[in-house]
């Protein structure tokens, strides 16, 4: 009971005119995971199998296997042979299983050995075709908010995610035995997705929690599809790959939304980060004053009273606004000095400058000639930033007291330490 590879030249273009049955896959869309085999000309009166049924494949029939398909030959509900190589195959009930693995590797034979059929041929032999292409566009969405501790915000946040994911059938024999409903003629992924979607969402929760532990910022999740796919594959390894012969290929997050409390925390944190800059704070203070004057000027029915009220209010708040501006100015000056100290140079008199001359004493900025170390590193200091060796052009003092610039002392010949 098995199949043998047919000679293409002997088949030619006359398959449909053959006296034997010709079986090929039923209609298979992008989301179809399994389709039963159908006869090319089931109503041909010339067929030698005039008493057969649609569920019977006669001995000597031809089965056509297309690209990215795996044909499974089933006898009495058990798998008797298979092929993952495109081509034509002849059913030979007196032969042993041929088992054409294609690109699936030798591991598929181990699955076959566990579920193969042993016995005599029956009259219920059928062919089924498994889709080996990547099954894309499977939609998902979290029904409840998923918790996510974000180290950047230092808070427990809650989010909802929506998107699509794709799967690939890696062990078609295992998938057929464990995931395909009995006696089904055609199976779409959406027909069997209810259980898998529930498991997927549980794995998504675990994957998102792991990304949180790894310190990935919550706002970058939409751009972490590759990492999320890897986390998902790890979380679903036993349940999907080992048990059902399929795995997650890719995950695409279309949108991430936060619950109301999480959105408030994020906005508060972002606003606080902005207001920590003295320049932005001062702009906020000045903007508030300008808004108050604009509002008073737009009061046409009582502009004088509005300005009078504003003046009284400014007297009460003037000290506060003045103190705020003074604090902001002091911090802006401090930020400026810090920036100058980072980007500038320090003169011998102690003044930090950014120009070519010292603003205090007028001395020019000392030139920093670069030098190349033996290791290839370009440096400007006294020692190499890569290997720590001293600048060979820098003068050094020998034990004998002689000042030198070369590798050896000009007085006693000792090497540079």
SULJOTA-V52263 format. One record per residue. BURIAL is b if it has 16 or more other ideal C-beta (glycine too) atoms within 10 Angstrom, else e. Layout:
[[BURIAL] [BURIAL]]
This chain:
[[b] [b] [b] [e] [e] [b] [e] [e] [e] [e] [b] [e] [e] [e] [b] [e] [e] [b] [e] [b] [b] [b] [b] [b] [b] [b] [e] [b] [e] [e] [b] [b] [b] [b] [b] [b] [b] [b] [b] [e] [e] [e] [e] [b] [e] [e] [b] [e] [b] [e] [e] [b] [e] [e] [e] [e] [b] [b] [e] [e] [b] [b] [b] [b] [b] [e] [e] [e] [b] [b] [b] [b] [b] [b] [b] [e] [e] [e] [b] [b] [b] [b] [b] [b] [b] [e] [b] [b] [b] [b] [b] [b] [b] [e] [e] [e] [b] [e] [b] [b] [b] [b] [e] [b] [e] [e] [e] [b] [e] [e] [b] [b] [e] [e] [e] [b] [b] [e] [e] [e] [e] [e] [e] [e] [b] [b] [b] [b] [b] [b] [b] [b] [e] [e] [b] [b] [e] [b] [e] [b] [e] [b] [e] [e] [b] [b] [e] [b] [e] [b] [e] [e] [b] [e] [b] [e] [b] [b] [b] [e] [b] [e] [b] [e] [b] [b] [b] [b] [b] [b] [b] [b] [b] [b] [b] [b] [b] [e] [b] [b] [e] [e] [e] [e] [e] [b] [b] [b] [b] [e] [e] [b] [b] [e] [e] [b] [b] [e] [e] [b] [b] [e] [b] [b] [b] [e] [b] [b] [b] [b] [b] [b] [e] [e] [e] [b] [e] [b] [e] [e] [b] [e] [e] [b] [e] [e] [b] [b] [b] [e] [b] [b] [b] [e] [b] [b] [e] [e] [e] [b] [b] [e] [e] [b] [b] [b] [b] [b] [b] [b] [b] [e] [b] [e] [e] [b] [e] [b] [e] [e] [e] [b] [e] [e] [b] [b] [e] [e] [e] [e] [e] [e] [e] [e] [e] [e] [e] [b] [e] [e] [b] [b] [e] [e] [b] [e] [e] [e] [e] [e] [e] [e] [e] [e] [e] [b] [e] [e] [e] [e] [e] [e] [e] [e] [e] [b] [e] [e] [e] [b] [e] [e] [e] [e] [e] [e] [e] [e] [e] [e] [e] [e] [e] [b] [e] [e] [e] [b] [e] [e] [b] [e] [e] [e] [e] [e] [e] [e] [e] [e] [e] [e] [e] [e] [b] [e] [b] [e] [e] [e] [e] [b] [b] [e] [e] [e] [e] [b] [e] [e] [e] [e] [e] [e] [e] [e] [e] [e] [e] [e] [e] [e] [b] [e] [e] [e] [e] [e] [b] [e] [e] [e] [e] [b] [e] [e] [e] [e] [e] [e] [b] [e] [e] [e] [e] [b] [e] [b] [e] [e] [e] [e] [e] [b] [e] [e] [e] [e] [b] [e] [e] [e] [e] [e] [e] [e] [e]]
